[in-house]
Amino acid sequence: MAKHRERTWHSRLIAAALGVTALAAATSMWTAQAGTTDGQRAAGVSSQSAPRHGRSVPEAVAEDIAHASDKGPKGVNITIDDGPDPTWTPQVLQLLKENGVKATFCMVGTQARAYPGLVKAVVAGGHRLCDHTVSHDVTMDKKPEAYQAKEILDAERMITEASGGVHPQYYRAPGGAFTPYSRKLAAAHGMRPLGWNVDTKDFEHPGADAIVATVEREIANGPTVLFHDAGGDRSQTLAALGRALPWLREQGYAYGFPVR
């Protein structure tokens, strides 16, 4: 989502994340350990097959920002940001199921830790996970690399643990605040940096008609569409999805996932 629309939501998440970050500080020390540690991989060391907390680190992926769909030129990637949320995520999941659509959920670490059952429900529905940082700081591209690493890697751990061991396959920077360092770090941990082509602006509550109109008007720009399942009342998002998903299929689009 655009940076100027996120300040209030960002502030709430920062406050919630402070306690989690403090509690996680001890376990986060692995980023500075010697040997095949995440700290070394952040500096460019290969992440192949190195164990971390009993898990294997996924193979590195490309570090450029993905926009394309694995379904090709007529593919559409539905991406859902900022959750999971106990009110809205279950309703989004049900709507996706009714339309036979698999989506990519870009989760905030603190939200994933708070609602692990919802993370597992997303995975059980055949959807993919995406790391959206610990605190959704839209200014993190202005922060030191150590801060960026902690935001990304702590969220990666929180999401993976909440899911029962399923690793996020993508990394989306809050507000698009990518840096060359954050892209390289995420890719080294098997998370393809993920952009978007269609910003529905559902976060601004413009009305379901406006959200649907944005999808219809801008889908020609590219396949990756941005929606949200947290951060406030998402009833307009649900209404718009209920109309946009069948419309896109009627236009000959096939639902897929972002390329990796």
N, C-alpha and C positions, 0 to 999 in steps of 0.2 A: 504494500500500500504506500501511497505517497507520504513523505515525511511530515508534511504540515497537518495531516489529518490524524496523526497518531500520538500527539503529545500527552493527552489525558490517559489513554490506555497504556502508553509507555510508562507514565509516572506510576500508575497503579502496579504494573508488573515489576518495575524496579523495586518498589517498596516490598512487594511479596518475595522478590528474589533475594533480598538482603539476608533474610534469615536462612534461606536454603543455602546460599553461598557460604555463610559462616559455618553451617553444619557440615558442608561438604569440603571445607578447607583441608582437613586432614587427609581425606581420600584423594584430594586433587594433587597431593604432593608427588604422585607418580609422574607428573609432567616434567619433573626435574630430575628423575632418577637416571642412573647410568645404564649402559647397555642398550637394548632395543626398546627404548622408552618412547612415549608420545612426544616428549620434549624434543628428542632427536628427530623424530619423524616430522615434527613441525618445522624443523630446520631443513628438511628435504631428504631425510633418510628414508629408505624404502619401508613401507608398512606391510609387506607381504608376509603372511603367516606368522606374525609375531603375536604371542599371547598377551592378553590384558585382562586381569580379573577373571581368568578362566575362559575367556572368549578369544576367538581368532579375529584378528583385524582384517577387514575386507581388503581385496585388491584395490590398488589405486585406480582412479578413473581420470578422465580428462578434466582439466581445470578451467577451461573456458565456460562461459555461462550458457547453459542449455536453454533453447526455446523450442526446438523441433519435437515432433511426436514420433514414437516408434511405429505409428500406423501410416506414416508417410504424408504426402501432400494434403490428403483429405482427413488427416487425423486431428483430434481435439484432445487436449489434456485439461481435465478439470482439476484445479488445485484449490485446496481449502486451507486457509491460514488462521493461526492464533489460538486454536484450541489445544486439547479438547475441552469442551464445555458441557456440564451435565444437563443443561436445558436444551441446547441447540445441536450438539453433535449427534445424539441419537436420532433426532428428526432428520438431519442431513443424511445420515446413514440409511434410514428407511426410504427416503426419497431416491437416493442413488440406487438402492436395491430395486425399487419399483420400476426404475427406468433402465435397469441392466447396465449401469455405469460404474466403472472402477475409477477412483480418483486418487490424488496424491494429497496427503494431509501434512501440512507444514506446522509442526507442533512446537509450542513454547515449552522449554524444559520444566518450568515450575508447574505448568498445567498438566503435563504428562505425569509428573511425580504425584500430583494431587489426585488424579483420576486414572489410575492404571487400568481399571476395568474398561474404560472407554478406549484406551490405546489398544488393548487386546481385541476389543470389538472391531476396531478399524482394521486390524490385521486379519481377523477372522472373516471379514467381509471381502477379502481379496484386494484391499487397497494398499498403497505404499506409504511409507513414512518419510518425512523430511525434517531435518533439523532447522529450527527457526530461532535458535539461541536460547539462553537461560532467561533473560530479562527483556527481550524485545527492544533493545536499545538502538534507536534509529540513528544515533550519532556515533555508533561504534567504529565507523570508518575514520573518525577523528581521534580515536583512542589508541594507546600503545598496543603493540603486537601481543604482549603478554595478556592484556585484557581481552583482546579478540580471541586468543587461543582458549582462554578460560571459558568465555561465553559459548564458544562452539563445542569444545570438547566436554564440558560439564553437561551441556544439553544433550549431546550425543549419548553420554552415559545414562542420563536420566530417562531418555526415551527408550533406549535399549533395555534397561532394567524394567521399566514399566510395561514394556511389550512382552516380557518373558524371554527376551534374548534376540528379538528381531531388530536388526540394525537399520537406521535410516539410510536410504539410498541417495538422498539429495540434501543440499544445504541451500536455504534461501535466506539471504541477509535481510533483516528488518528494514523496510523502506528502500530496499535495493542498495543498502550501504555496504557493498562489496569493496574489498581491497585486493590487490594482487596477492598479498600475504594470506588473507582469509580464504581466497579461492584455492590457493595452493595447499593450504592446510586441510581444508575440507576434502579436496580431491585425494590427498594422500591417505585419508581415512575412509575412502570408498564412497564419498558423498559428492555427487556431481553438483556444482553450483547451478542453481535453478532460477531463471528469470521469469518474465511473463510477457505476453503480447497484448492481452486485453485486460485492462484494469476496469472492472465493472463499477468501481466506486460505490459498492454496496455499503462500505463503512460510513459513508456520508448520509445514509438513509435517504436517497433521492426518490424512492418509490419503486415498486416492482416494475412499472412500465418503463421507467428510465433505465433500470438495470438491464432489462431484456433488450431494449433498444440499443444499448451500448454493445451488447454481445452481437446482435444482428448487424450492426454497422461496422464493428471493428474486427470481426473474426477473420476477415480477409488479410489482416495485418500479421496473422500468425496463430498457431494452434493453442497456446497456453493461456488459459483463462483464470483470472484471480477472483476468488470469492472468500468469504470469512464465516467461521462458525463460532466465533467468540468475540468479546470486546463490546458487548451490548446487545440490544434487541436485534435478532437476526431474522425476524419474521418476514421482512421484505426479501431477504436473500432466499428463504425457503420458497416464497411465492414465485420469485423470478426463476429459480432453478426448475420449479415445476412446469414452467412454460418454455424455458430456453432449451432444456435437455431434449424434449421431443422435437422441437423445432430444428435443432442442429442435425438430428438424425434424419429428419425429413429432407434436409438439404443435401444429404448424401455423405455426411461426416461420420467417421468411425471413432469411437472413444478409445483412447490409448493412454500410455504413460510418456512422460518426457524421456528423451534419449539419454543414455548414460555413456 
